[in-house]
Amino acid sequence: MPRPAPDQPRTRSGTGARRRRESRGLALLAAATAPALLVGCAQQGTGGPSDAKLAKTDIPAKVSPKTTLTIGAPEDRVLLKLSGAAKKLPFKVKWANISGGPQCSEAFRAHSLDLCAAAEVPSIHAHWTGLDTKLVAAEFRKDPAKNPIYRLGIAPGAGIDSLKDLRGKKIAFSPGQAQGALVLRILHKAGLKKSDVKLVEMPSTGDVYSTALGEHQVDAAPLGDVNLKRYPAKYGKQGGKTIPHGLRDDASHLWAPTQSVADPQKAAAIREFIKLWARAQVWGYEHPKEWVEGYAVKDQGLSREDGEYLHKHNGEPEIPDDWGPVIRRHQKTVDLLAKETGKKRFDAATLFDRRFEHVAADALKSGGAKSDGGKSDGAKSDGAKSDGGKSDGAKSNGGKSEGAEAQGKEKP
């Protein structure tokens, strides 16, 4: 299931948890993008193999059982265990209790992490800070219009009924994260500039945004996961509400430092993990009771009611077997962020290791699970074999995506 940018309790396949964790690392990301550190990163350089050389590097057909991967994907760890896929991992795994851009970027730089769950924006910012990374899997929601990760929360009495009403308002903003990119996209859609509103920087962790709305610290803020249900329930009588933004926000990825995918044995292990990851995502969707009880209630500490809401809100995961549309959407995000932040535009294709392009989708096909056949831009993955070379009830997932607009499926 497409995971929301890690800042809120992850849903179904761990989406909200990722967003929540990503938000916790907002200060880290802000520091990582500070001018002084940018200089250091630039001097550090990427140091990885060229894209052309990497593309020609074969991945071994089998992975050595002695190979060890350190993986930061807490929700996927739970899904793999619940679905039984964890027992099928043909290599050693060290699980790190982190996910999302800020924390994963820091761990990548420290050479202490091989694979991470994150939304779309972190890989873009990593590139701008000289951190060489690759996206190795992509997941989306089958019906992104019906099941968006975020809706725009509106403070009581703010006088906002549509995106056009945002002019002159205070909007919660978390730079370097999925929510921050979404805010910029919303302004672009509404025909507004950053100077037309007041962006209030604050982390999107937990209920920070919903509390800020209720206390009138901001007039609008992206809300996801269980906050989509809890915010209007708590502040609805005073006029608090959510409105749809009409943009596609469902992208979720598995993300790795280039040095890990350049290592033949680690690349083989990553491939095998992707297969199991893909099937586990579908398993989570097809087993709502187990997901609610095992993940939402026992692991995340949510009520059963909130867990059921989140599972339904997440919708059906979709995993593409063609990354062409995915990369085009990613490019739109790169172009928008480059324009709004003054960073240099680059080719988004450099962020994808296409040796892994068909792994997740092929795993679903071989396992009898549904796949989008490349017609859409996303899906989840977590337990498969393969060989691969809105309103107050929407769900949130992570991540997600900062690509193109969509009221339904977006055409490439």
C-alpha positions in Angstrom: 0.0 0.0 0.0 1.3 3.4 -0.8 2.8 4.8 2.3 2.3 8.4 3.3 5.3 10.5 3.9 6.3 9.3 7.3 4.8 11.5 9.8 1.6 10.1 11.1 0.6 6.7 12.4 1.0 4.5 9.4 -1.9 2.8 8.0 -2.5 -0.7 6.7 0.9 -1.3 5.3 2.7 1.0 7.6 2.0 4.2 5.7 1.2 6.6 8.5 4.1 5.4 10.7 6.5 6.3 7.9 5.1 9.8 7.7 5.2 10.2 11.4 8.9 9.1 11.5 9.7 11.3 8.6 8.2 14.3 10.4 10.1 13.6 13.5 13.2 14.0 11.4 12.2 17.4 10.0 14.8 19.3 12.1 17.4 16.9 10.8 16.4 17.5 7.2 16.3 21.2 7.7 19.8 21.0 9.0 20.9 18.8 6.2 19.8 21.3 3.7 21.3 24.3 5.4 23.8 26.2 3.3 26.8 25.3 5.3 26.0 21.6 5.1 25.2 21.8 1.5 28.8 22.9 0.9 30.1 19.9 2.8 27.8 17.6 0.9 28.9 19.0 -2.4 32.5 18.5 -1.4 31.7 15.0 -0.4 30.3 14.1 -3.8 28.3 11.1 -4.6 31.2 8.7 -5.2 29.0 6.0 -6.6 29.2 4.2 -9.9 27.7 5.9 -13.0 24.2 5.2 -14.0 25.4 3.5 -17.2 27.8 1.3 -15.3 25.3 0.3 -12.7 22.7 -0.5 -15.3 25.1 -3.0 -16.9 26.0 -4.7 -13.7 24.3 -8.0 -13.4 22.6 -9.0 -10.2 23.4 -12.6 -9.1 20.6 -15.1 -9.5 21.0 -16.3 -5.9 21.8 -14.4 -2.8 24.2 -15.8 -0.2 22.5 -16.6 3.1 25.4 -14.9 4.7 24.5 -11.5 3.2 23.0 -9.0 5.7 20.8 -6.1 5.0 19.9 -3.3 7.5 16.4 -2.2 6.6 14.5 0.8 7.9 10.8 -0.1 7.3 9.1 -0.8 10.6 5.7 -1.3 9.2 6.9 -3.7 6.6 8.6 -5.6 9.3 5.3 -6.2 10.9 3.6 -7.0 7.6 6.2 -9.5 6.7 5.8 -11.2 10.1 2.0 -11.2 10.0 1.9 -12.6 6.4 4.5 -15.2 7.1 6.9 -13.8 4.5 9.5 -13.0 7.1 10.3 -16.7 7.3 11.1 -16.8 3.6 13.8 -14.2 3.6 16.9 -16.0 2.2 19.4 -13.6 3.9 20.0 -12.0 7.2 18.1 -8.8 8.2 18.8 -6.2 10.8 15.7 -4.1 11.3 16.2 -0.4 12.1 13.3 1.4 13.8 13.5 4.3 11.3 11.9 5.3 8.0 11.3 8.4 6.0 13.5 11.0 4.5 15.3 12.7 7.3 16.2 9.7 9.4 17.1 7.5 6.4 19.2 10.2 4.8 21.2 10.5 8.0 21.6 6.7 8.2 22.7 6.5 4.6 25.4 9.1 5.2 26.6 7.1 8.2 26.7 3.9 6.0 24.4 2.2 8.6 21.4 1.5 6.4 20.9 -0.4 3.2 17.2 0.0 2.5 14.4 2.4 3.6 10.8 3.1 3.1 10.1 6.7 2.0 7.9 9.0 0.0 8.9 10.8 -3.2 10.6 14.0 -2.0 13.4 12.6 0.1 15.3 11.1 -2.8 15.1 14.5 -4.6 16.5 16.4 -1.7 19.2 13.8 -1.1 20.3 14.4 -4.7 20.6 18.1 -4.1 22.7 17.5 -1.0 25.2 15.2 -2.8 23.8 11.9 -1.3 23.9 9.2 -4.0 20.8 7.0 -3.7 18.4 4.9 -5.8 14.7 4.1 -5.8 14.2 0.3 -6.2 10.5 -0.2 -5.8 7.3 1.9 -6.2 3.9 1.6 -4.8 0.7 3.5 -5.3 -3.0 3.4 -4.6 -5.4 1.8 -7.1 -7.9 4.7 -6.7 -5.8 7.7 -5.7 -8.8 10.1 -6.0 -11.0 8.1 -3.7 -8.1 7.2 -1.4 -5.8 10.2 -1.1 -3.1 10.2 1.5 -3.9 13.7 2.5 -6.8 16.2 2.7 -6.4 19.9 3.5 -7.5 20.5 7.1 -9.2 23.9 7.6 -9.2 25.7 11.0 -12.6 26.7 12.5 -13.7 30.1 11.2 -10.8 30.3 8.6 -13.2 31.1 5.8 -11.7 28.5 3.4 -14.0 26.5 1.2 -11.8 26.0 -1.8 -8.2 26.2 -2.7 -8.7 29.7 -4.1 -9.6 30.9 -0.6 -6.0 30.2 0.6 -4.8 33.6 -0.5 -3.5 35.5 2.5 -3.9 32.5 4.9 -1.4 30.8 7.2 -0.5 27.3 6.0 1.5 24.7 7.9 4.6 23.9 5.9 7.3 21.1 6.4 10.0 21.7 3.8 11.8 18.6 2.4 8.8 16.3 3.1 5.8 15.1 1.2 3.5 17.5 3.0 5.7 20.4 2.1 5.8 19.5 -1.5 2.0 19.0 -1.5 1.5 22.5 -0.2 3.6 23.9 -3.0 1.6 21.9 -5.5 -1.7 23.0 -4.0 -0.6 26.7 -4.3 0.4 26.1 -7.9 -2.9 24.5 -8.7 -4.7 27.4 -7.1 -2.7 29.9 -9.1 -1.0 31.3 -6.0 2.6 32.0 -5.2 4.4 31.5 -1.9 4.2 35.3 -1.4 0.4 35.1 -1.6 0.2 33.1 1.7 2.2 32.8 4.9 4.0 29.5 5.2 4.4 28.5 8.8 7.2 25.9 9.3 6.4 23.2 11.7 6.9 19.4 11.9 3.9 17.3 10.8 4.5 14.7 13.6 1.5 13.0 15.1 -1.3 15.5 15.8 0.8 18.7 15.6 -1.0 19.9 12.5 -4.5 19.1 13.7 -3.7 20.8 17.1 -2.3 23.9 15.3 -5.5 24.1 13.3 -7.7 23.8 16.3 -5.7 26.4 18.2 -5.7 28.8 15.2 -1.9 28.8 14.8 -2.5 28.1 11.1 -5.5 28.3 8.8 -4.8 25.3 6.7 -2.6 22.2 6.9 -2.3 18.8 5.1 -3.8 16.1 7.3 -3.4 12.3 6.8 -4.1 9.0 8.4 -6.2 8.8 11.5 -6.2 12.6 11.8 -8.5 12.8 8.9 -11.1 11.2 11.1 -10.1 12.6 14.5 -9.8 16.3 13.5 -13.3 16.9 12.3 -14.7 14.8 15.1 -12.9 17.0 17.7 -13.3 20.4 16.0 -16.2 19.9 13.7 -18.8 21.6 15.9 -16.6 24.8 15.9 -16.3 24.7 12.1 -13.1 22.6 11.7 -13.2 20.5 8.5 -11.2 19.1 5.6 -11.4 19.7 1.9 -10.0 17.8 -1.0 -6.9 19.1 -2.8 -7.5 17.2 -6.0 -3.9 16.2 -6.5 -2.3 12.7 -6.7 -0.3 12.1 -3.5 0.0 8.4 -3.3 3.6 7.5 -4.2 5.7 5.3 -1.9 9.1 3.8 -2.5 11.8 1.5 -1.2 15.0 3.6 -1.3 18.6 2.6 -1.0 22.1 4.2 -1.0 23.8 3.6 -4.4 26.7 1.8 -2.6 24.3 -0.9 -1.5 22.7 -1.6 -4.9 26.2 -1.5 -6.4 27.2 -4.4 -4.1 26.2 -7.6 -6.1 25.2 -9.6 -3.0 23.3 -6.8 -1.4 21.6 -6.0 -4.7 20.5 -9.7 -4.9 19.2 -9.5 -1.3 17.3 -6.3 -2.1 15.7 -8.0 -5.1 14.5 -10.9 -2.9 13.2 -8.5 -0.3 11.2 -6.5 -2.9 9.5 -9.7 -4.0 8.3 -10.5 -0.4 7.6 -6.8 0.2 5.2 -6.7 -2.7 3.2 -9.7 -1.7 3.0 -8.5 1.9 1.4 -5.2 0.8 -1.3 -7.1 -1.1 -1.7 -9.5 1.8 -2.4 -6.6 4.1 -5.1 -5.3 1.9 -6.7 -8.7 1.5 -6.6 -9.5 5.3 -8.2 -6.4 7.0 -8.9 -8.1 10.3 -5.3 -9.4 10.7 -3.9 -6.0 9.6 -6.1 -4.1 12.0 -5.4 -6.4 15.0 -1.7 -7.1 14.3 -0.5 -3.8 13.0 -2.9 -1.0 13.9 -3.9 -2.1 17.3 -0.9 -4.2 18.6 1.9 -2.4 16.9 0.6 1.2 16.5 -1.5 1.3 19.6 -4.6 2.6 17.8 -8.2 1.7 18.6 -9.8 -1.0 16.6 -12.2 1.6 15.1 -9.4 3.8 14.0 -7.6 0.8 12.5 -10.6 -0.2 10.5 -11.0 3.3 9.3 -7.4 3.5 8.2 -7.5 0.2 6.4 -10.5 1.2 4.4 -9.1 4.6 3.7 -5.8 3.2 2.4 -7.6 1.4 -0.4 -6.1 -1.2 -2.7 -2.3 -1.1 -3.4 -1.0 -1.0 -6.9 2.5 -1.8 -8.1 3.6 -0.8 -11.6 5.6 -3.0 -13.9 6.5 0.1 -16.0 8.3 2.9 -14.3 8.0 5.3 -17.3 4.9 7.0 -15.9 6.4 6.9 -12.4 9.5 8.8 -13.5 7.5 11.3 -15.5 5.5 12.1 -12.3 8.7 12.3 -10.3 10.2 14.7 -12.9 7.2 17.1 -12.3 8.0 17.1 -8.6 11.7 17.8 -9.3 10.8 20.7 -11.7 8.3 22.2 -9.2 10.7 22.0 -6.2 13.6 23.3 -8.3 11.6 26.3 -9.3 10.3 27.0 -5.8 13.6 26.5 -3.9 16.1 27.8 -6.5 17.8 24.4 -6.7 19.2 23.1 -10.0 16.8 21.0 -12.1 18.0 17.4 -12.9 16.8 14.3 -14.7 14.6 12.3 -12.3 15.5 9.1 -14.1 18.9 9.2 -12.4 17.1 8.4 -9.1 15.8 5.0 -10.3 17.7 1.8 -10.5 15.7 0.2 -13.4 17.3 -3.2 -12.8 14.6 -3.6 -10.2 11.8 -2.2 -12.3 9.9 -5.5 -12.9 10.7 -7.3 -9.7 7.7 -6.4 -7.5 5.1 -6.7 -10.3 6.5 -10.0 -11.5 6.4 -11.3 -7.9 2.7 -10.5 -7.8 2.0 -12.1 -11.1 3.9 -15.3 -10.2 2.1 -15.4 -6.9 -1.3 -14.9 -8.4 -1.7 -11.4 -6.8 -3.1 -8.5 -8.7 -0.8 -6.0 -10.5 -1.6 -3.0 -12.5 0.4 -4.2 -15.5 2.1 -0.8 -15.7 -1.2 1.0 -16.4 -0.9 3.0 -13.3 1.8 4.5 -11.1 1.9 2.5 -8.1 1.5 -0.4 -5.7 2.8 -2.1 -2.7 4.9 -5.1 -2.2 5.9 -7.3 0.7 5.9 -10.9 0.4 6.2 -12.4 -2.9 8.4 -14.8 -4.8 9.8 -13.7 -8.0 12.9 -13.4 -9.9 13.5 -10.3 -10.9 16.0 -9.0 -12.5 -12.1 14.5 0.4 -13.5 14.8 3.5 -13.3 13.4 6.9 -12.8 9.9 6.1 -9.9 9.6 3.8 -6.9 7.5 4.5 -3.3 8.5 4.3 -0.4 6.7 3.2 2.7 8.1 3.0 3.9 9.2 1.2 3.8 9.7 -0.6 3.8 11.1 -3.9 4.5 14.5 -5.1 3.9 14.0 -8.7 1.1 14.8 -11.0 -2.5 15.8 -10.4 -5.2 13.2 -10.7 -8.9 12.8 -10.0 -8.6 9.2 -10.9 -5.8 7.4 -12.7 -3.4 9.6 -14.3 -2.3 8.9 -17.8 1.4 8.9 -18.5 
